[in-house]
Amino acid sequence: MTAATEAILSSFILETEWEDLSAGVQEWALMCFMDNLSATVSGSTARSTTIAESMALDLMPGDQATLFAGGRKASALGAAFANGVAANAFDIDDCGQYTRGHPGAQVLPAALAVGEKTGASGRQVLAASVVGYEVMFRAGRCLHHRDRSYRGCGAWGSVGCAAIAATMLDLTPPQVVSALGIAEYDSPAAPILTAVEYPAMVKHATGYGAMNGLMSAELAARGFTGTPTMLLDDEYEHWVRDLGRDYVLPHGMSWKEYACCMWAHAPLLAVDKLRSEHEFSAPDVRRVVVTIYPDALQLHVLHPDTTEEAQFSIAWPVAALIVDGEVATQQVADERLGDTRIHELVDRIEFESSDEMAQRYLGSDDGEADSMDAASVRIELADGRVLDSGLVEHIVYEREAPLWTRARMERKTRWLLRHLFTVEALDRLIDAVWSLDHVDDVRDFVALVGRLRAMSSGESAARETS
């Protein structure tokens, strides 16, 4: 551990200002906020979120921050936990380079919880979010290098959320170092492959990551000390010392268009390719063969009983996409899991493992140039046609031309929240997000989100009554 690296780390966390960030970093921060807000609000309807909110109201009460599920208030810790569960409840939230997981599902709940508690401006929340992302990219990279057991999001996200809270609570440099060390030491083990084998509400431990990060910063502010974070290890110095100079955010984000695990996205893109090129429907399908790398075949669930099982599956989303033409939150929600059309099609899906695809997949989580997250799908139809997608790549991270624009992000937001907001309410919500850096008190923004949702619910109820 060197004093120079420690100074770079604490200075980046404490001194990053919205005005000092490049236009590209600012744009990506707003895009991330839009994506994770829509994921959190849509996830507020999940059963796991209802349980998390109930616990927060009971055991972590207060009036510091808002719970997106019901609009009630809890302590900042309670809101960070419950909203962290909501943000990842349907697995439609962002993924980040080097993390092998979901940073935004922890960034947004943590930043908003502390932002509401302190009355921070939109610019402060956005700047803190950038700090959180950049620290998470590096904490995840270090952790996955040191621990080959594949730790889930809360394990490294705790450190990034501690950084978010540290900058918004104005900790001193020594307190920042303690906060990161406390968060890392007390982070959840989050053995993610166990959740893949036995899907449950624990998922990626995003709620725990957001809550633990805030708690760690609050403890450090009061004099509690922590062990040194691995970010300060000499071995990882070259991954940390570029903080504030080389931002991962503008090229290190992957935003989802399907509500399920990323390992299922290449097959879903292959199915969508065939759907765009050929006319067929679910009753026409006799057999589906999905060829993919072995890691993805750990998503073994065929007939899910819970939304978590549906998300940690390839067969269910593929069948749902053929039946419905989309994999939104509705296709993996508990209420949909009795659909016989999807179950019948699942029984006609087969899987093949490809060593070639396995070699191509290596390094894709880190954005290595020669890697590729890809799959192929072959669909045999009752009329004798055989539709072959060929190799279809899921481009995980930005390369040369931007994959995502504001227009595309707006389309995703409207698609994801169409069952919760009216068109007019979505217009106002989207405008409010793009203008967040002009908001003096983020509590006003959060209150607006609640009002727009309540108005939309009232209009829907009125239409149903009439």
C-alpha positions in Angstrom: 0.0 0.0 0.0 1.4 3.4 -1.0 0.5 6.8 0.3 0.2 8.0 -3.3 -2.4 5.4 -4.2 -4.4 6.2 -1.1 -4.3 9.9 -1.9 -5.5 9.3 -5.4 -8.4 7.1 -4.2 -9.6 9.4 -1.4 -9.2 12.5 -3.6 -11.2 11.0 -6.4 -14.0 10.1 -4.0 -14.1 13.4 -2.1 -13.3 15.9 -4.9 -15.1 14.7 -8.0 -17.6 17.4 -9.0 -20.3 17.2 -11.7 -18.9 20.3 -13.5 -15.5 18.7 -13.8 -16.7 15.6 -15.6 -16.5 15.4 -19.4 -19.7 15.7 -21.5 -19.4 12.0 -22.3 -19.1 10.9 -18.7 -22.1 13.1 -17.8 -24.2 11.7 -20.6 -23.5 8.1 -19.5 -24.3 9.0 -15.9 -27.7 10.3 -16.9 -28.3 7.2 -19.1 -27.4 5.0 -16.2 -29.7 6.9 -13.9 -32.6 6.5 -16.4 -32.0 2.8 -16.8 -31.7 2.0 -13.2 -34.6 4.2 -12.2 -36.9 2.3 -14.6 -35.5 -1.0 -13.4 -36.1 0.0 -9.7 -39.6 1.3 -10.3 -40.6 -1.8 -12.3 -39.0 -4.1 -9.7 -41.0 -2.4 -7.0 -43.9 -4.7 -8.0 -42.0 -7.9 -7.3 -42.8 -10.1 -4.3 -39.1 -9.9 -3.1 -39.4 -6.1 -3.0 -42.6 -6.3 -1.0 -40.9 -8.4 1.6 -37.8 -6.2 1.7 -40.0 -3.1 2.1 -41.9 -4.7 4.9 -38.7 -5.6 6.7 -37.3 -2.1 6.2 -40.4 -0.4 7.6 -40.4 -2.7 10.6 -36.8 -2.9 11.5 -35.2 0.2 9.9 -38.0 2.8 10.2 -37.5 6.5 9.7 -38.3 9.4 7.4 -34.9 9.9 5.7 -35.6 8.2 2.3 -38.3 6.9 0.1 -39.3 3.3 -0.7 -40.2 3.0 -4.3 -42.5 0.1 -3.8 -45.1 2.0 -1.8 -43.9 5.5 -1.6 -43.5 5.4 2.2 -40.4 6.5 4.1 -37.7 4.6 6.0 -34.2 5.2 7.2 -31.6 5.7 4.5 -30.3 2.2 5.3 -33.8 0.7 4.9 -34.4 2.5 1.7 -31.1 1.5 0.2 -31.7 -2.1 1.0 -35.3 -2.3 -0.2 -34.7 -0.3 -3.3 -31.5 -2.3 -4.0 -33.7 -5.4 -4.0 -36.2 -3.7 -6.3 -33.5 -2.6 -8.8 -32.4 -6.2 -9.5 -35.8 -7.9 -8.9 -36.4 -8.6 -12.6 -32.8 -8.7 -13.8 -33.4 -5.8 -16.3 -30.8 -3.5 -14.7 -27.3 -2.7 -16.1 -24.1 -4.7 -16.1 -20.6 -3.3 -15.8 -17.2 -4.1 -17.1 -14.8 -6.0 -14.8 -17.7 -6.6 -12.3 -19.3 -9.6 -13.8 -22.5 -8.2 -12.4 -24.8 -5.3 -11.7 -23.4 -2.1 -10.4 -26.3 0.2 -11.1 -28.7 -1.7 -8.9 -26.6 -0.6 -6.0 -25.5 2.8 -7.2 -28.9 4.3 -7.6 -30.4 3.1 -4.4 -27.4 4.2 -2.4 -27.0 7.6 -4.0 -30.7 8.4 -3.7 -30.9 7.2 -0.1 -28.0 9.4 1.0 -29.2 12.2 -1.3 -32.6 12.3 0.3 -31.1 12.1 3.8 -28.8 15.1 3.2 -31.0 17.1 0.8 -28.3 16.8 -2.0 -28.7 18.3 -5.4 -29.2 16.3 -8.6 -25.6 17.2 -9.5 -24.3 15.8 -6.3 -26.3 12.6 -6.7 -25.0 12.2 -10.3 -21.4 12.9 -9.4 -21.6 10.5 -6.5 -23.0 7.9 -8.8 -20.0 8.3 -11.2 -17.7 7.8 -8.2 -19.6 4.7 -7.2 -19.4 3.2 -10.7 -15.7 3.9 -11.1 -14.8 2.4 -7.7 -17.1 -0.6 -8.4 -15.4 -1.3 -11.7 -12.0 -1.5 -10.0 -13.2 -3.2 -6.8 -14.9 -5.9 -8.9 -11.8 -6.4 -11.0 -9.6 -6.8 -8.0 -12.0 -9.1 -6.2 -12.5 -11.4 -9.2 -8.7 -11.6 -9.7 -8.1 -12.5 -6.1 -11.2 -14.7 -5.5 -11.9 -17.3 -8.3 -15.1 -18.5 -6.7 -17.2 -15.8 -8.5 -18.6 -13.5 -5.9 -21.8 -11.7 -6.5 -22.6 -8.0 -6.8 -22.9 -7.1 -3.1 -19.4 -8.3 -2.5 -17.7 -5.6 -4.6 -20.7 -3.2 -4.7 -20.4 -2.6 -1.0 -17.1 -0.8 -1.6 -18.5 1.4 -4.3 -21.6 2.3 -2.2 -19.3 3.2 0.7 -17.5 5.6 -1.7 -20.9 7.1 -2.8 -21.8 7.7 0.8 -18.4 9.0 1.7 -18.5 11.7 -0.9 -22.0 12.8 0.0 -21.4 12.8 3.8 -18.1 14.7 3.4 -15.9 12.2 5.2 -12.2 13.0 5.7 -9.6 11.1 3.7 -8.7 8.7 6.6 -12.5 8.1 7.1 -12.8 7.3 3.4 -10.2 4.7 3.7 -11.8 3.2 6.7 -15.3 3.3 5.1 -14.0 1.3 2.1 -12.2 -1.1 4.3 -15.2 -1.7 6.6 -17.4 -2.2 3.5 -15.0 -4.7 2.0 -14.5 -6.6 5.2 -18.2 -6.8 6.0 -19.4 -7.4 2.4 -21.7 -10.4 1.7 -20.0 -13.5 0.4 -22.7 -13.7 -2.3 -21.7 -17.0 -4.0 -23.6 -16.2 -7.2 -23.3 -19.6 -8.8 -25.3 -21.0 -5.8 -28.1 -18.7 -6.7 -27.8 -19.8 -10.3 -28.2 -23.5 -9.2 -30.9 -22.7 -6.7 -32.5 -19.5 -7.8 -33.9 -17.5 -4.9 -34.6 -13.9 -3.8 -31.0 -13.5 -2.6 -29.9 -13.3 -6.2 -26.9 -10.8 -6.5 -27.1 -9.4 -3.0 -27.7 -5.9 -4.4 -29.8 -4.8 -1.4 -27.1 -5.8 1.0 -24.4 -4.1 -1.1 -26.2 -0.8 -1.1 -27.1 -1.0 2.6 -23.6 -2.2 3.7 -21.9 0.6 1.8 -24.0 3.3 3.5 -23.6 1.7 6.9 -19.8 1.5 6.5 -19.5 5.2 5.7 -21.7 6.1 8.6 -19.6 4.0 10.9 -16.4 5.5 9.6 -17.8 9.0 10.1 -18.2 8.1 13.8 -14.6 6.8 14.2 -15.1 3.1 13.4 -12.0 1.7 11.6 -11.6 -0.9 8.9 -8.9 -3.0 7.5 -7.1 -1.8 4.3 -9.2 -2.4 1.1 -7.6 -4.5 -1.6 -7.8 -1.4 -3.8 -4.7 -0.2 -2.0 -2.7 -3.4 -2.6 0.5 -2.9 -4.5 -0.6 -5.7 -6.9 -3.6 -3.6 -8.1 -2.0 -0.2 -8.0 -2.1 0.1 -11.9 -5.9 -0.5 -11.8 -6.6 2.2 -9.3 -4.2 5.0 -10.1 -6.0 6.1 -13.2 -9.0 7.1 -11.2 -10.2 10.6 -12.4 -8.2 10.3 -15.6 -9.5 7.2 -17.4 -13.2 6.7 -16.9 -14.6 3.2 -17.6 -18.2 4.4 -17.5 -18.5 5.6 -21.2 -17.4 2.3 -22.6 -18.0 -0.2 -19.8 -21.8 -0.3 -19.5 -24.1 -2.9 -20.9 -27.9 -2.2 -20.8 -30.4 -5.0 -21.1 -33.4 -5.5 -23.4 -34.5 -8.8 -21.9 -35.6 -9.3 -18.3 -33.3 -12.3 -17.5 -29.7 -13.3 -16.8 -27.1 -12.0 -19.3 -26.1 -15.5 -20.3 -29.5 -15.9 -22.0 -29.2 -12.8 -24.1 -27.2 -14.2 -27.1 -29.8 -17.0 -27.7 -32.6 -14.4 -27.3 -31.0 -12.2 -29.9 -30.7 -15.2 -32.2 -34.4 -15.9 -31.8 -35.2 -12.3 -32.5 -33.1 -12.4 -35.6 -35.1 -15.4 -36.9 -38.4 -13.7 -36.0 -37.4 -10.7 -38.0 -36.4 -12.8 -41.0 -39.2 -15.4 -41.1 -42.9 -15.7 -40.5 -43.7 -18.3 -37.8 -45.5 -18.5 -34.5 -45.3 -20.8 -31.4 -47.7 -23.4 -32.7 -45.5 -23.8 -35.8 -42.4 -24.8 -33.8 -41.6 -28.5 -33.6 -38.1 -28.2 -32.2 -35.6 -25.5 -31.0 -31.9 -26.2 -30.6 -29.8 -23.6 -28.7 -26.0 -23.9 -29.0 -24.0 -21.9 -26.5 -20.9 -21.9 -24.3 -21.0 -24.2 -21.2 -21.1 -21.4 -18.6 -24.5 -20.4 -19.8 -25.9 -23.9 -19.5 -25.7 -23.5 -15.8 -29.1 -21.7 -16.3 -30.7 -25.1 -16.1 -34.3 -24.3 -15.0 -36.8 -25.4 -17.6 -40.2 -25.0 -15.8 -39.9 -22.2 -13.3 -42.1 -21.9 -10.2 -40.8 -18.4 -9.2 -39.7 -15.3 -11.1 -36.1 -15.9 -9.9 -36.1 -19.3 -11.6 -37.6 -17.8 -14.7 -34.8 -15.2 -14.8 -32.1 -17.7 -14.2 -33.2 -19.8 -17.2 -32.6 -19.9 -21.0 -35.5 -22.2 -21.9 -38.2 -20.0 -20.3 -37.2 -16.7 -21.8 -36.6 -18.3 -25.3 -40.1 -19.8 -25.2 -41.7 -16.6 -23.9 -40.0 -14.6 -26.7 -41.4 -16.9 -29.3 -44.9 -16.9 -27.7 -45.1 -13.1 -26.8 -42.5 -11.5 -29.0 -40.7 -9.9 -25.9 -39.2 -10.7 -22.6 -40.3 -7.9 -20.3 -40.9 -8.1 -16.6 -44.4 -9.5 -17.4 -42.9 -12.6 -19.1 -40.9 -13.6 -16.0 -43.4 -12.4 -13.3 -44.8 -14.9 -10.9 -48.3 -14.4 -12.4 -47.2 -15.6 -15.8 -45.5 -18.9 -14.8 -48.6 -21.0 -15.3 -48.9 -20.2 -19.0 -49.3 -23.6 -20.7 -48.2 -22.2 -24.1 -44.8 -21.3 -22.8 -44.4 -24.6 -20.8 -45.3 -26.7 -23.9 -42.8 -24.9 -26.0 -40.1 -25.2 -23.3 -40.4 -29.0 -23.7 -39.4 -28.7 -27.4 -36.2 -26.8 -26.6 -32.8 -28.6 -26.6 -29.3 -27.4 -25.8 -25.9 -28.1 -27.2 -22.6 -27.0 -25.7 -19.9 -25.5 -27.9 -16.2 -25.5 -27.1 -15.6 -23.0 -29.8 -18.1 -20.6 -28.2 -16.5 -21.3 -24.8 -13.1 -20.1 -26.1 -14.7 -17.0 -27.7 -16.5 -16.2 -24.5 -13.4 -16.0 -22.4 -12.6 -12.4 -21.5 -16.0 -11.0 -22.7 -16.8 -9.8 -19.2 -13.7 -7.6 -19.2 -14.4 -6.3 -22.7 -11.3 -8.0 -24.3 -11.1 -7.3 -28.0 -11.0 -10.9 -29.3 -13.8 -12.2 -27.0 -17.4 -12.8 -28.0 -20.6 -13.6 -26.1 -22.4 -15.5 -28.8 -24.9 -18.3 -29.5 -26.8 -19.9 -32.4 -30.4 -21.1 -32.6 -32.0 -23.6 -35.0 -35.8 -23.8 -35.2 -37.5 -26.6 -37.0 -41.1 -25.9 -38.1 -44.1 -28.1 -38.7 -44.1 -27.2 -42.4 -40.6 -28.7 -42.8 -38.6 -25.4 -42.8 -35.4 -25.3 -40.7 -34.4 -21.8 -39.6 -30.8 -21.3 -38.6 -29.6 -18.1 -37.0 -26.0 -18.7 -37.5 -23.6 -17.3 -35.0 -25.2 -14.3 -33.3 -23.1 -12.0 -31.0 -24.4 -10.2 -28.0 -22.2 -7.1 -28.0 -21.7 -6.6 -24.3 -19.8 -3.3 -24.2 -19.4 -0.3 -26.4 -16.8 -0.6 -29.1 -16.6 2.1 -31.8 -20.1 3.4 -32.6 -22.4 4.0 -29.6 -24.8 1.1 -29.1 -27.1 3.2 -26.9 -28.5 6.7 -27.4 -30.9 8.8 -25.4 -33.7 7.8 -27.9 -33.0 4.1 -27.3 -32.9 4.5 -23.6 -36.2 6.4 -23.7 -37.8 3.5 -25.7 -36.6 1.0 -23.1 -38.0 3.2 -20.3 -41.4 3.5 -22.0 -41.4 -0.2 -22.7 -40.5 -1.2 -19.2 -42.8 1.1 -17.4 -45.8 1.1 -19.7 -48.0 -0.9 -17.3 -47.2 1.5 -14.4 -47.3 5.0 -16.0 -49.5 6.7 -18.5 -47.9 8.1 -21.7 -48.1 11.6 -20.3 -46.6 10.6 -17.0 -43.7 8.9 -18.8 -43.1 12.0 -20.8 -42.7 14.0 -17.6 -40.6 11.4 -15.9 -38.2 11.2 -18.8 -37.8 14.9 -19.0 -37.2 15.1 -15.3 -34.4 12.5 -15.5 -32.6 14.4 -18.4 -32.9 17.5 -16.3 -31.7 16.0 -13.0 -28.5 17.9 -13.0 -30.6 21.1 -12.6 -32.5 19.9 -9.5 -31.5 21.7 -6.3 -32.9 19.1 -4.0 -33.2 15.5 -5.1 -36.1 15.0 -2.7 -38.2 17.0 -5.1 -37.4 14.6 -7.9 -38.2 11.5 -5.9 -41.5 13.1 -4.8 -42.3 13.8 -8.5 -41.8 10.1 -9.4 -44.2 9.2 -6.6 -46.8 11.7 -7.8 -46.6 10.6 -11.4 -47.0 6.9 -10.5 -50.0 7.7 -8.2 -51.6 9.8 -10.9 -51.1 7.0 -13.4 -52.6 4.4 -11.0 -55.6 6.7 -10.4 -56.2 7.1 -14.1 -55.9 3.3 -14.7 -58.4 2.7 -11.8 -60.8 5.2 -13.3 -60.7 3.6 -16.7 -61.3 0.2 -15.2 -64.3 1.5 -13.2 -65.8 3.2 -16.2 
